[in-house]
């Protein structure tokens, strides 16, 4: 029985093992270059190979049980004659089928273990890849955006600290039907150049005993996720409320030219008035953003008959077919209605996690993490944004 698929898995595992091998005889998934992406994506690929190996192993076992054998075409016969080396463990493959399966199993287990513990290996050497939570490049807004950052579809990677963008400050359309030989009217579309720079968003973890990373393989991923989320949460909050004269990006609430809708009679009426204002200005908003408290208040509104307004057509008429995102980044009593394609997230450095165990930390066998990213924010057309006051 021929097993070319098993041979292919063995060859790929061998190549990955060779790439991942470190000078001390261990394995570091971050060293693998034949798999593109983050360490987490490399881990997923290795797990796929491991699953494929398990499948092939079952087929091979069934073949042996029925008197079948593997031909030399599957690469197994060479492992019958030669010793194999994996992760500092040497041994001899006792038989054709058994040796091939044992080799593949050991390779898969070694790489999977190294991948799952990539945080430990990388932490001791200085840095790990944080989850890539800010994709750059223009892409479509998700159908069900989960957070405010999801709404910003224009994202630009820059090579330096400073960046420049054009902001539209005036849009006056004066186009009319013009008779022969008459002078055509002039429309006014004023833009101004804005120079800005990226800001550093960062925080530290408390000192953590290094042994915990070795004892709990999920700790590294947990801390990476938590610390990356903390960076992006603060960035998102500043995108909404960042002050002009502070060390942060300037937020929408503090950008000149953004439209406003004052509270009028009730929250539903105010929200509908805001939508009317946007439509009257020929704006096409892509999403609402509300604070959880305001979203709750709307969901609990009832009609005179005691019916929840959220179950009626009136609720749909207020928001229209525009997605609604609930976010603590927006202050309670305020809502945002905007065409979110008219702003840009500038990325100099996506969130990274660095670790330090030197100095006093070395003496106590502890490690401290730092999550850090460098971001900028640009409102290119303030008229496409509207601040809605929900407080009477």
C-alpha positions as CSV (number, residue, x, y, z in Angstrom):
1,X,0.0,0.0,0.0
2,X,1.4,3.4,-1.1
3,X,1.3,6.4,1.3
4,X,2.5,9.5,-0.7
5,X,0.4,11.7,1.5
6,X,2.2,10.5,4.6
7,X,5.5,11.1,2.9
8,X,4.5,14.7,2.1
9,X,3.5,15.3,5.7
10,X,6.8,13.9,6.9
11,X,8.8,16.1,4.6
12,X,6.9,19.2,5.6
13,X,7.3,18.4,9.3
14,X,11.0,17.8,8.8
15,X,11.4,21.2,7.1
16,X,9.4,22.9,9.8
17,X,11.5,21.2,12.5
18,X,14.7,22.3,10.9
19,X,13.5,25.9,10.7
20,X,12.2,26.0,14.2
21,X,15.3,24.4,15.8
22,X,17.3,26.6,18.2
23,X,20.9,26.5,19.2
24,X,20.1,24.9,22.6
25,X,18.3,22.0,20.9
26,X,14.8,23.3,21.5
27,X,12.2,24.7,19.0
28,X,10.9,28.2,18.6
29,X,7.9,28.6,16.2
30,X,8.8,32.2,15.7
31,X,11.8,31.1,13.7
32,X,9.6,29.3,11.1
33,X,9.6,31.3,7.8
34,X,7.9,28.9,5.4
35,X,4.6,29.6,7.2
36,X,3.6,33.2,6.8
37,X,1.6,35.1,9.4
38,X,1.7,35.5,13.2
39,X,2.7,32.8,15.7
40,X,-0.9,32.0,16.2
41,X,-1.4,31.4,12.5
42,X,1.7,29.2,12.4
43,X,0.2,27.3,15.3
44,X,-3.0,26.8,13.4
45,X,-1.1,25.4,10.4
46,X,0.9,23.0,12.5
47,X,-2.2,21.8,14.2
48,X,-3.7,21.1,10.8
49,X,-0.6,19.0,9.9
50,X,-1.0,17.2,13.2
51,X,-4.6,16.4,12.5
52,X,-3.6,15.2,9.0
53,X,-1.0,12.9,10.6
54,X,-3.5,11.4,12.9
55,X,-5.8,10.7,10.0
56,X,-3.0,9.0,8.0
57,X,-1.8,7.1,11.0
58,X,-5.3,5.6,11.3
59,X,-5.2,4.6,7.7
60,X,-1.7,3.0,8.1
61,X,-2.8,1.1,11.2
62,X,-5.8,-0.3,9.4
63,X,-3.5,-1.4,6.5
64,X,-1.2,-3.2,8.9
65,X,-4.0,-4.9,10.6
66,X,-5.2,-6.3,7.3
67,X,-1.8,-7.5,6.3
68,X,-0.9,-4.5,4.1
69,X,2.3,-2.6,4.0
70,X,3.8,0.7,3.0
71,X,5.9,0.9,-0.1
72,X,9.2,2.7,-0.3
73,X,7.3,5.5,-2.1
74,X,6.0,6.8,1.2
75,X,9.5,7.5,2.6
76,X,9.0,5.0,5.4
77,X,11.6,2.4,4.3
78,X,14.4,4.8,4.9
79,X,13.4,5.2,8.5
80,X,13.6,1.4,9.0
81,X,17.3,1.5,8.1
82,X,18.4,4.9,9.6
83,X,18.2,6.4,13.0
84,X,16.1,9.5,13.4
85,X,16.8,12.7,15.5
86,X,14.1,14.9,16.9
87,X,14.5,17.5,19.6
88,X,17.6,16.0,21.0
89,X,16.1,12.5,21.3
90,X,17.8,9.8,19.2
91,X,16.5,6.4,18.5
92,X,16.0,3.7,15.8
93,X,12.8,3.0,14.0
94,X,12.0,-0.6,14.7
95,X,9.9,-1.3,11.6
96,X,8.8,0.3,8.3
97,X,5.2,1.3,9.3
98,X,5.9,1.8,13.0
99,X,9.0,3.9,12.3
100,X,7.3,6.2,9.9
101,X,4.3,6.8,12.1
102,X,6.5,7.3,15.2
103,X,8.7,9.8,13.4
104,X,5.7,11.8,12.2
105,X,4.0,11.6,15.5
106,X,7.1,12.9,17.4
107,X,7.6,15.7,14.8
108,X,4.0,16.8,15.1
109,X,4.0,16.7,18.9
110,X,7.2,18.6,19.1
111,X,6.2,21.3,16.8
112,X,2.7,21.6,18.3
113,X,4.2,21.8,21.8
114,X,6.6,24.5,20.6
115,X,3.9,26.4,18.9
116,X,1.5,26.3,21.9
117,X,4.4,27.5,24.1
118,X,5.7,30.1,21.6
119,X,5.0,32.8,24.2
120,X,7.3,31.2,26.7
121,X,10.2,30.9,24.2
122,X,9.7,34.3,22.8
123,X,9.2,36.0,26.1
124,X,12.5,34.8,27.4
125,X,14.2,36.2,24.3
126,X,12.5,39.6,24.4
127,X,9.3,39.9,22.4
128,X,6.3,38.1,21.0
129,X,3.8,38.9,18.2
130,X,0.6,40.3,19.6
131,X,-2.6,39.4,17.8
132,X,-2.9,41.5,14.7
133,X,-6.0,43.4,15.6
134,X,-5.5,46.4,13.3
135,X,-5.5,45.4,9.7
136,X,-4.2,48.0,7.2
137,X,-5.5,48.7,3.8
138,X,-9.0,49.6,2.6
139,X,-11.6,46.9,3.2
140,X,-15.3,46.6,3.5
141,X,-17.1,47.3,6.7
142,X,-18.3,44.1,8.4
143,X,-22.0,43.3,8.2
144,X,-22.2,43.1,12.0
145,X,-19.5,45.4,13.4
146,X,-18.6,44.5,17.0
147,X,-16.8,47.7,18.0
148,X,-16.1,51.2,16.8
149,X,-12.7,50.4,15.4
150,X,-14.5,47.9,13.0
151,X,-16.2,50.9,11.4
152,X,-13.0,52.6,10.3
153,X,-12.5,51.0,6.9
154,X,-9.7,53.3,5.7
155,X,-6.5,52.2,7.4
156,X,-3.1,53.2,6.2
157,X,0.4,51.9,7.2
158,X,3.0,54.6,7.2
159,X,6.8,54.3,7.3
160,X,7.6,57.2,9.7
161,X,6.3,59.2,12.6
162,X,4.6,62.0,10.7
163,X,1.7,61.9,8.2
164,X,-0.3,64.4,6.2
165,X,-3.9,64.3,5.0
166,X,-6.4,66.6,3.3
167,X,-9.5,67.7,5.2
168,X,-12.5,69.1,3.4
169,X,-13.8,72.2,5.1
170,X,-16.3,73.5,2.5
171,X,-18.6,71.8,0.1
172,X,-20.9,74.1,-1.9
173,X,-22.5,72.7,-5.0
174,X,-23.5,75.4,-7.5
175,X,-24.1,73.3,-10.6
176,X,-27.1,74.4,-12.7
177,X,-28.4,74.1,-16.2
178,X,-26.4,76.5,-18.4
179,X,-27.5,78.1,-21.7
180,X,-25.2,78.3,-24.6
181,X,-22.3,80.8,-24.2
182,X,-23.3,81.6,-20.6
183,X,-20.7,81.5,-17.9
184,X,-20.8,78.3,-15.8
185,X,-21.2,78.7,-12.1
186,X,-18.3,77.8,-9.7
187,X,-18.8,75.2,-7.0
188,X,-16.6,75.5,-3.9
189,X,-14.8,72.4,-2.5
190,X,-12.2,73.7,0.0
191,X,-9.7,71.3,1.4
192,X,-6.9,72.1,3.8
193,X,-3.7,70.2,4.5
194,X,-3.3,68.8,8.0
195,X,0.0,67.6,9.3
196,X,0.0,65.3,12.3
197,X,2.0,62.5,13.9
198,X,1.3,59.1,15.4
199,X,0.9,58.6,19.1
200,X,2.3,55.9,21.3
201,X,-0.3,53.8,23.2
202,X,1.2,51.5,25.8
203,X,0.9,50.0,29.3
204,X,2.8,47.5,31.5
205,X,1.8,44.4,33.3
206,X,2.6,43.6,36.9
207,X,5.7,41.4,37.4
208,X,4.8,37.8,36.9
209,X,6.7,34.7,38.0
210,X,8.4,33.2,35.0
211,X,7.5,29.7,36.0
212,X,3.8,30.4,35.4
213,X,4.4,30.7,31.7
214,X,6.0,27.2,31.7
215,X,3.3,25.7,33.9
216,X,0.3,27.3,32.2
217,X,0.6,27.2,28.4
218,X,-2.5,29.4,27.9
219,X,-1.1,32.3,30.2
220,X,1.0,33.9,27.4
221,X,-2.0,34.0,24.9
222,X,-4.2,35.3,27.7
223,X,-1.9,38.2,28.6
224,X,-1.2,39.0,24.9
225,X,-5.0,39.3,24.3
226,X,-5.7,41.3,27.4
227,X,-2.9,43.8,26.9
228,X,-3.6,44.2,23.2
229,X,-7.2,44.8,24.0
230,X,-6.3,47.4,26.6
231,X,-4.2,49.4,24.0
232,X,-7.0,49.3,21.4
233,X,-9.7,50.2,23.9
234,X,-7.8,53.4,24.9
235,X,-7.2,54.2,21.2
236,X,-10.8,53.8,20.5
237,X,-11.8,56.0,23.4
238,X,-9.5,58.8,22.1
239,X,-10.8,58.5,18.6
240,X,-14.1,59.6,20.1
241,X,-13.0,62.0,22.8
242,X,-9.3,62.8,22.5
243,X,-8.5,66.3,23.4
244,X,-6.7,68.8,21.1
245,X,-3.8,69.8,23.5
246,X,-3.1,66.3,25.0
247,X,-0.7,63.5,24.1
248,X,-3.4,61.5,22.2
249,X,-5.1,61.5,18.8
250,X,-7.7,64.2,18.4
251,X,-11.1,62.7,18.7
252,X,-14.3,63.3,16.7
253,X,-16.0,65.2,19.5
254,X,-13.2,67.8,19.4
255,X,-12.8,68.1,15.6
256,X,-13.9,71.4,14.1
257,X,-16.7,71.1,11.5
258,X,-18.4,68.0,12.9
259,X,-22.2,68.4,12.8
260,X,-24.3,68.5,16.0
261,X,-28.0,67.7,16.8
262,X,-29.3,69.1,20.1
263,X,-31.7,67.2,22.3
264,X,-35.3,67.8,21.2
265,X,-38.3,66.5,23.2
266,X,-37.2,62.9,23.5
267,X,-34.3,60.5,22.6
268,X,-36.2,58.9,19.7
269,X,-37.2,62.2,18.2
270,X,-33.6,63.5,18.6
271,X,-32.1,60.5,16.9
272,X,-34.6,60.7,14.0
273,X,-33.8,64.5,13.6
274,X,-30.1,63.6,13.4
275,X,-30.7,61.2,10.6
276,X,-32.8,63.7,8.8
277,X,-30.0,66.3,9.1
278,X,-27.6,63.8,7.5
279,X,-29.9,62.9,4.7
280,X,-30.6,66.6,4.0
281,X,-26.9,67.2,3.7
282,X,-26.6,64.4,1.2
283,X,-24.5,62.3,3.6
284,X,-24.8,58.5,3.7
285,X,-24.0,57.4,7.2
286,X,-22.7,53.9,7.6
287,X,-23.3,53.3,11.4
288,X,-24.7,54.6,14.7
289,X,-22.6,54.3,17.8
290,X,-24.3,54.5,21.2
291,X,-23.2,54.1,24.8
292,X,-24.6,50.9,26.5
293,X,-26.7,52.9,28.9
294,X,-28.4,54.8,26.1
295,X,-28.9,51.6,24.0
296,X,-30.5,50.0,27.1
297,X,-32.8,53.0,27.5
298,X,-34.0,52.8,23.9
299,X,-34.5,49.0,24.1
300,X,-36.7,49.5,27.2
301,X,-38.9,52.2,25.8
302,X,-42.6,51.2,25.7
303,X,-45.6,52.5,23.8
304,X,-48.8,53.8,25.5
305,X,-50.1,50.2,25.3
306,X,-47.1,48.8,27.1
307,X,-45.5,47.3,24.0
308,X,-41.7,47.6,23.7
309,X,-40.8,50.1,21.1
310,X,-38.0,47.9,19.9
311,X,-40.5,45.4,18.6
312,X,-42.4,48.1,16.6
313,X,-41.8,49.6,13.2
314,X,-41.3,52.9,14.9
315,X,-37.9,51.7,16.2
316,X,-36.8,50.7,12.8
317,X,-38.0,54.0,11.4
318,X,-35.7,55.8,13.9
319,X,-32.5,54.1,13.0
320,X,-33.3,53.1,9.4
321,X,-31.2,50.4,7.8
322,X,-28.1,51.7,9.4
323,X,-26.1,49.3,11.7
324,X,-25.9,50.2,15.4
325,X,-22.8,49.6,17.4
326,X,-22.8,49.7,21.2
327,X,-19.5,51.0,22.7
328,X,-18.3,52.4,26.0
329,X,-16.0,54.6,24.0
330,X,-18.9,57.0,23.4
331,X,-19.9,59.0,26.5
332,X,-23.3,58.3,28.0
333,X,-25.8,60.9,26.7
334,X,-24.1,61.1,23.4
335,X,-24.5,59.2,20.1
336,X,-22.5,59.4,16.9
337,X,-24.0,59.0,13.4
338,X,-21.4,59.0,10.7
339,X,-20.1,57.9,7.3
340,X,-17.1,56.1,8.8
341,X,-15.4,55.8,5.5
342,X,-14.6,59.5,5.8
343,X,-12.0,59.0,8.5
344,X,-8.7,57.1,8.5
345,X,-6.7,55.1,11.1
346,X,-3.0,55.5,10.6
347,X,-0.8,52.7,11.8
348,X,2.9,53.1,12.2
349,X,3.3,50.0,14.5
350,X,0.7,47.5,15.3
351,X,0.4,46.3,18.9
352,X,3.4,44.4,20.0
353,X,4.2,42.7,23.3
354,X,7.7,43.1,24.8
355,X,9.0,41.4,27.9
356,X,11.8,42.2,30.4
357,X,13.2,39.9,33.1
358,X,16.5,41.8,33.8
359,X,17.7,43.7,36.8
360,X,15.7,43.2,40.0
361,X,13.2,41.0,38.0
362,X,16.1,38.6,37.1
363,X,16.9,38.2,40.8
364,X,13.3,37.3,41.6
365,X,12.8,35.2,38.5
366,X,9.9,37.4,37.3
367,X,9.0,39.0,34.0
368,X,7.1,42.2,33.1
369,X,5.3,42.7,29.8
370,X,4.7,45.9,27.8
371,X,2.0,46.3,25.2
372,X,2.6,49.1,22.7
373,X,1.3,50.4,19.4
374,X,1.7,53.6,17.4
375,X,-1.4,55.1,15.8
376,X,-2.8,58.2,14.3
377,X,-6.3,59.3,13.4
378,X,-7.6,61.6,10.7
379,X,-11.1,63.0,10.1
380,X,-11.0,63.8,6.4
381,X,-14.5,65.2,6.1
382,X,-16.0,66.4,9.4
383,X,-19.4,67.1,7.8
384,X,-19.8,63.3,7.4
385,X,-19.9,63.0,11.3
386,X,-22.7,64.1,13.6
387,X,-22.7,64.3,17.4
388,X,-26.2,63.7,18.8
389,X,-27.0,65.0,22.3
390,X,-29.3,62.5,24.0
391,X,-29.4,64.3,27.4
392,X,-32.4,66.7,28.1
